[in-house]
Amino acid sequence: MTAQFPPPVPEAEQRLLSHEELEAALRDIGARRYHNLHPFHRLLHDGKLSKDQVRAWALNRYYYQAMIPVKDAALLARLPDAQLRRIWRQRIVDHDGDHEGDGGIERWLKLAEGVGFARDYVLSTKGILSATRFSVDAYVHFVSERTLLEAIASSLTEMFSPTIISERVAGMLKNYDFITKETLAYFDKRLTQAPRDADFALDYVKRHATTPEMQRAAMDALTFKCNVLWTQLDALYFAYVAPGMIPPDAWQPGEGLVAEGAPAAATAGAPAAFSGSDVPRLPRGVRLRYDEVRVKHVLLAPERTFDLDDNAVAVLKLVDGQNSVSQIARTLGQTYDADPAVIEADILPMLAGLAQKRVLER
């Protein structure tokens, strides 16, 4: 049997590219791989997402934004030259700000608040998709562990940032009535910061990628960063668009929001109000079950399980889609020889909390 010859190595990988050729090769990576091409972004910019899908994007993107200065601090600590450190330090200031209430992270928090989130919930990062964490953390590790050339080259996605920002701001302002210029204020400064950062990084890569192997490493680093951004959108699309399979512990629509009409300082996850006349019922696929192994009742939902205390179990045993909240309270009052009005006042917040988790309907 004749052995297969390996495919020929493209000419660009065999020789040292000129600065112009290297820049063209790097820009070609963005033209083919940058996440402005992802279907989720097309839906976002064209106004095809629901408010909850926009919220999922804002919440998960916060984790990326919050880790950018961590990534930059790791790179800063490795720079041997004071002038380089002074230049790179500005990136951290851009995100963390010079003082309380300043910087890109603060502006992203205002974006998240603008679409309805309570600040404390966003800061907790409780509802972040696991794939978002994995990809962002992988980026931080990449910058911390690879060569300085690769670490700096990975930031070259900034070359393509102004285009996607312009598309995003124009599209979201046009297509979503809950989005304002104030909500999107984060992007105003990025229109000048991103080109400044990209110019520095591109110049550094051109001057320091002095062999074909180093040029290839720089291109691979940029490809890796494009994959980091693309993977985050893959996860959002899978969880919140199609097939819509939200992983355990990820944000569920309704969680972590400020109640409509409540002040911005309201606590995370303020429950929607129930009344005594409401008739609660368990949604399809949700059921109360006694767990023989754990020796306790649990509430089972698709891919989720909720532990219940004795009071919640007593209430849910009476949730049949026919009894109103007031009727449930009267039944419990007779069972436990207690005032139904007091019981009703106690169980209303509990029912609202379950409804917020999408395991109770009315």
C-alpha positions as CSV (number, residue, x, y, z in Angstrom):
1,M,0.0,0.0,0.0
2,T,1.4,3.4,-1.0
3,A,1.6,5.8,1.9
4,Q,-0.3,9.1,1.6
5,F,1.8,12.2,1.2
6,P,0.9,14.9,3.6
7,P,-1.0,17.9,2.1
8,P,1.3,20.7,0.9
9,V,1.9,23.4,3.4
10,P,0.5,26.7,2.2
11,E,3.1,29.2,1.1
12,A,2.1,31.6,3.9
13,E,3.1,29.0,6.5
14,Q,6.5,28.4,5.0
15,R,7.9,31.9,4.7
16,L,8.1,35.0,6.8
17,L,5.2,37.3,5.8
18,S,5.7,41.0,5.4
19,H,4.0,43.3,7.9
20,E,1.3,44.0,5.3
21,E,0.7,40.3,4.6
22,L,0.6,39.4,8.3
23,E,-2.0,42.1,8.9
24,A,-4.1,40.9,6.0
25,A,-3.9,37.3,7.3
26,L,-5.0,38.5,10.7
27,R,-7.9,40.5,9.3
28,D,-9.0,37.5,7.2
29,I,-9.3,35.5,10.4
30,G,-11.8,38.1,11.7
31,A,-13.7,38.2,8.4
32,R,-14.3,34.5,8.7
33,R,-14.5,33.8,12.4
34,Y,-15.5,37.0,14.3
35,H,-18.7,36.5,16.3
36,N,-20.7,39.2,14.4
37,L,-21.4,36.3,12.0
38,H,-23.0,34.2,14.7
39,P,-26.8,33.5,14.3
40,F,-27.4,34.7,17.8
41,H,-25.9,38.1,17.0
42,R,-27.9,38.4,13.8
43,L,-31.1,37.7,15.8
44,L,-30.0,40.2,18.5
45,H,-29.2,43.0,16.1
46,D,-32.3,42.4,13.9
47,G,-34.7,42.6,16.8
48,K,-35.7,38.9,16.6
49,L,-35.0,38.0,20.3
50,S,-37.5,38.2,23.2
51,K,-36.7,40.4,26.1
52,D,-35.7,37.4,28.2
53,Q,-33.3,36.3,25.5
54,V,-31.7,39.7,25.5
55,R,-31.5,39.5,29.3
56,A,-29.7,36.1,29.0
57,W,-27.2,37.7,26.6
58,A,-26.6,40.8,28.9
59,L,-26.2,38.6,32.0
60,N,-23.7,36.1,30.5
61,R,-21.8,38.8,28.7
62,Y,-21.3,40.5,32.1
63,Y,-19.0,37.6,33.2
64,Y,-16.8,38.2,30.2
65,Q,-16.7,41.9,30.8
66,A,-15.9,41.4,34.5
67,M,-13.0,39.1,33.7
68,I,-11.3,41.3,31.1
69,P,-9.4,43.4,33.7
70,V,-8.4,40.1,35.4
71,K,-7.0,38.9,32.1
72,D,-5.2,42.2,31.5
73,A,-3.7,42.3,35.0
74,A,-2.3,38.8,34.4
75,L,-0.6,40.0,31.2
76,L,0.5,43.3,32.8
77,A,2.4,41.4,35.5
78,R,4.4,39.6,32.8
79,L,5.5,42.7,30.8
80,P,9.2,43.4,31.4
81,D,9.2,47.0,30.2
82,A,7.7,50.0,32.2
83,Q,6.5,51.7,29.0
84,L,4.6,48.7,27.9
85,R,3.1,48.3,31.4
86,R,1.9,52.0,31.4
87,I,0.2,51.4,28.0
88,W,-1.4,48.1,29.0
89,R,-2.5,49.5,32.4
90,Q,-5.0,51.8,30.6
91,R,-7.0,48.7,29.6
92,I,-7.6,47.9,33.3
93,V,-8.6,51.5,34.0
94,D,-11.0,51.5,31.1
95,H,-12.9,48.5,32.6
96,D,-12.4,49.1,36.4
97,G,-12.6,52.9,36.3
98,D,-10.6,55.4,38.2
99,H,-13.2,55.6,41.0
100,E,-16.4,54.1,42.3
101,G,-19.1,54.2,39.7
102,D,-16.8,54.6,36.8
103,G,-15.5,52.2,34.1
104,G,-16.7,49.7,31.6
105,I,-17.9,47.1,34.1
106,E,-20.0,49.7,35.9
107,R,-21.5,50.7,32.5
108,W,-22.3,47.0,31.7
109,L,-24.0,46.7,35.1
110,K,-26.2,49.6,34.1
111,L,-27.0,47.8,30.8
112,A,-28.1,44.7,32.8
113,E,-30.2,46.9,35.1
114,G,-31.6,48.6,32.1
115,V,-33.1,45.3,30.9
116,G,-34.5,44.5,34.3
117,F,-31.9,42.8,36.4
118,A,-31.2,43.5,40.1
119,R,-27.6,44.6,40.4
120,D,-26.8,42.1,43.2
121,Y,-28.0,39.2,41.1
122,V,-25.7,40.1,38.2
123,L,-22.7,40.6,40.5
124,S,-23.3,37.2,42.1
125,T,-22.8,35.5,38.6
126,K,-25.2,32.8,39.9
127,G,-27.0,32.3,36.6
128,I,-24.1,32.3,34.3
129,L,-24.0,29.4,31.8
130,S,-21.3,26.9,32.5
131,A,-20.1,27.2,28.9
132,T,-19.7,30.9,29.4
133,R,-17.5,30.3,32.5
134,F,-15.4,27.6,30.8
135,S,-14.7,29.7,27.7
136,V,-13.9,33.0,29.6
137,D,-11.8,31.2,32.2
138,A,-9.9,29.4,29.3
139,Y,-9.2,32.9,27.9
140,V,-7.8,34.1,31.2
141,H,-5.6,31.0,31.5
142,F,-4.4,31.3,27.9
143,V,-3.2,34.9,28.5
144,S,-1.6,33.9,31.7
145,E,0.3,30.9,30.4
146,R,1.1,31.4,26.7
147,T,3.9,33.6,25.3
148,L,3.5,37.4,25.5
149,L,3.2,37.4,21.7
150,E,0.3,35.0,21.8
151,A,-1.3,36.7,24.8
152,I,-1.2,40.1,23.1
153,A,-2.2,38.7,19.7
154,S,-5.3,37.2,21.2
155,S,-6.6,40.7,22.0
156,L,-6.6,41.6,18.3
157,T,-10.4,40.9,18.1
158,E,-10.5,44.6,19.0
159,M,-9.7,45.2,15.3
160,F,-13.2,44.1,14.4
161,S,-15.0,45.5,17.5
162,P,-16.1,48.9,16.0
163,T,-18.1,47.2,13.3
164,I,-20.1,45.0,15.6
165,I,-20.7,47.9,18.0
166,S,-22.1,50.1,15.3
167,E,-24.4,47.2,14.1
168,R,-25.5,46.4,17.7
169,V,-26.3,49.9,18.9
170,A,-28.2,50.8,15.7
171,G,-30.1,47.5,15.6
172,M,-31.0,47.4,19.3
173,L,-32.2,51.0,19.5
174,K,-34.3,50.5,16.4
175,N,-35.9,47.1,17.3
176,Y,-36.3,47.0,21.1
177,D,-38.6,49.5,22.9
178,F,-37.0,48.6,26.2
179,I,-33.5,49.6,25.0
180,T,-32.3,53.3,25.3
181,K,-29.1,55.1,24.5
182,E,-28.4,55.2,28.3
183,T,-28.8,51.4,28.4
184,L,-26.1,51.0,25.7
185,A,-23.8,53.7,27.1
186,Y,-21.1,51.0,27.6
187,F,-20.4,51.0,23.8
188,D,-19.9,54.7,23.5
189,K,-16.3,54.7,24.9
190,R,-15.5,51.4,23.3
191,L,-15.7,53.0,19.8
192,T,-12.5,54.9,20.7
193,Q,-10.9,52.5,23.2
194,A,-11.0,49.4,21.0
195,P,-9.2,51.0,17.9
196,R,-6.5,52.4,20.2
197,D,-5.9,49.0,21.9
198,A,-6.0,47.2,18.5
199,D,-3.4,49.6,17.0
200,F,-1.0,49.0,19.8
201,A,-1.5,45.2,19.8
202,L,-1.2,45.0,16.0
203,D,2.0,47.0,16.0
204,Y,3.5,44.8,18.7
205,V,2.6,41.6,16.9
206,K,4.1,42.9,13.6
207,R,7.4,43.8,15.3
208,H,7.8,40.7,17.5
209,A,6.5,37.9,15.3
210,T,9.9,37.6,13.6
211,T,9.7,34.0,12.3
212,P,7.1,32.1,10.3
213,E,6.4,30.0,13.4
214,M,5.8,33.1,15.6
215,Q,3.5,34.6,13.0
216,R,1.5,31.3,12.9
217,A,1.3,31.4,16.7
218,A,-0.1,34.9,16.6
219,M,-2.7,33.9,14.0
220,D,-3.6,30.8,16.1
221,A,-4.0,33.0,19.2
222,L,-6.4,35.3,17.4
223,T,-8.3,32.2,16.1
224,F,-8.5,30.9,19.7
225,K,-10.0,34.3,20.9
226,C,-12.5,34.2,18.1
227,N,-13.5,30.7,19.3
228,V,-13.9,32.0,22.9
229,L,-16.4,34.6,21.7
230,W,-18.2,32.2,19.4
231,T,-18.5,29.5,22.0
232,Q,-20.3,31.9,24.4
233,L,-22.9,32.6,21.7
234,D,-23.3,28.9,20.9
235,A,-24.2,28.3,24.6
236,L,-26.7,31.2,24.6
237,Y,-28.3,30.0,21.4
238,F,-28.6,26.4,22.7
239,A,-30.0,27.4,26.1
240,Y,-32.3,30.2,25.2
241,V,-33.2,30.0,21.5
242,A,-33.1,26.4,20.1
243,P,-33.6,23.8,21.3
244,G,-34.0,26.0,24.4
245,M,-32.5,23.6,26.9
246,I,-31.5,25.7,29.9
247,P,-28.8,23.8,32.0
248,P,-29.3,23.2,35.7
249,D,-28.3,26.3,37.8
250,A,-28.3,28.6,34.8
251,W,-30.5,31.7,34.8
252,Q,-34.2,31.0,34.3
253,P,-36.5,33.7,32.9
254,G,-38.0,35.7,35.8
255,E,-35.1,35.2,38.2
256,G,-33.0,38.0,39.5
257,L,-35.2,40.8,38.2
258,V,-36.4,44.0,39.8
259,A,-40.2,43.9,40.1
260,E,-42.0,46.1,37.5
261,G,-42.3,49.6,38.9
262,A,-40.0,48.9,41.8
263,P,-37.0,51.1,42.4
264,A,-33.6,50.0,41.0
265,A,-32.4,49.1,44.5
266,A,-35.0,46.4,44.9
267,T,-33.6,43.0,45.9
268,A,-32.8,40.4,43.3
269,G,-35.5,38.0,42.4
270,A,-38.5,40.1,43.7
271,P,-41.4,37.7,43.2
272,A,-44.5,38.5,41.1
273,A,-47.6,39.0,43.3
274,F,-50.2,36.3,44.0
275,S,-53.6,37.1,45.3
276,G,-56.1,35.0,47.3
277,S,-58.4,34.5,44.3
278,D,-55.6,33.0,42.1
279,V,-55.8,29.3,41.4
280,P,-52.3,27.9,41.4
281,R,-51.4,24.7,39.5
282,L,-48.2,22.8,38.6
283,P,-47.1,23.3,35.0
284,R,-46.8,20.3,32.6
285,G,-43.7,18.3,33.5
286,V,-43.6,19.5,37.1
287,R,-44.7,17.2,39.9
288,L,-44.5,16.7,43.7
289,R,-42.8,13.5,44.6
290,Y,-41.6,11.7,47.7
291,D,-37.9,10.8,47.3
292,E,-37.3,7.4,49.0
293,V,-33.6,7.8,49.1
294,R,-33.6,11.3,50.6
295,V,-36.6,10.6,52.7
296,K,-38.3,13.8,51.8
297,H,-40.6,15.4,49.3
298,V,-39.1,17.2,46.3
299,L,-40.5,19.2,43.4
300,L,-39.4,17.7,40.1
301,A,-39.1,19.8,37.0
302,P,-37.4,19.1,33.7
303,E,-33.6,18.8,34.5
304,R,-34.2,20.5,37.9
305,T,-35.1,19.3,41.4
306,F,-36.2,21.6,44.2
307,D,-36.0,20.8,47.9
308,L,-39.1,21.7,50.0
309,D,-39.7,22.4,53.6
310,D,-42.7,20.9,55.4
311,N,-44.8,24.0,54.9
312,A,-44.2,24.1,51.2
313,V,-45.1,20.4,51.0
314,A,-48.4,20.9,52.8
315,V,-49.3,23.7,50.4
316,L,-48.3,21.9,47.2
317,K,-50.3,18.8,48.2
318,L,-53.4,21.1,47.9
319,V,-52.4,22.6,44.6
320,D,-54.6,20.8,42.1
321,G,-55.6,23.5,39.6
322,Q,-59.0,23.9,41.3
323,N,-58.3,25.3,44.8
324,S,-57.7,29.0,45.0
325,V,-55.0,30.4,47.4
326,S,-57.7,31.4,49.8
327,Q,-59.3,27.9,49.7
328,I,-55.9,26.3,50.3
329,A,-55.4,28.6,53.3
330,R,-58.8,27.7,54.8
331,T,-58.0,24.0,54.4
332,L,-54.7,24.4,56.1
333,G,-56.3,26.5,58.8
334,Q,-58.7,23.7,59.6
335,T,-55.9,21.1,59.6
336,Y,-53.6,23.0,61.8
337,D,-56.2,25.0,63.8
338,A,-54.7,28.3,62.6
339,D,-56.1,31.6,61.3
340,P,-56.5,31.2,57.5
341,A,-55.7,34.9,57.0
342,V,-52.4,34.5,58.6
343,I,-51.7,31.3,56.6
344,E,-52.6,33.1,53.4
345,A,-50.3,36.0,54.1
346,D,-47.5,33.4,54.8
347,I,-47.9,31.3,51.7
348,L,-48.4,34.1,49.1
349,P,-44.6,34.9,48.9
350,M,-43.8,31.2,48.7
351,L,-46.2,30.7,45.8
352,A,-44.8,33.8,44.0
353,G,-41.2,32.4,44.4
354,L,-42.2,29.1,42.9
355,A,-43.9,30.9,40.0
356,Q,-40.7,32.9,39.4
357,K,-38.8,29.7,39.1
358,R,-41.4,28.5,36.5
359,V,-42.5,25.6,38.6
360,L,-46.0,27.0,39.4
361,E,-48.6,28.7,37.3
362,R,-51.9,30.3,37.9
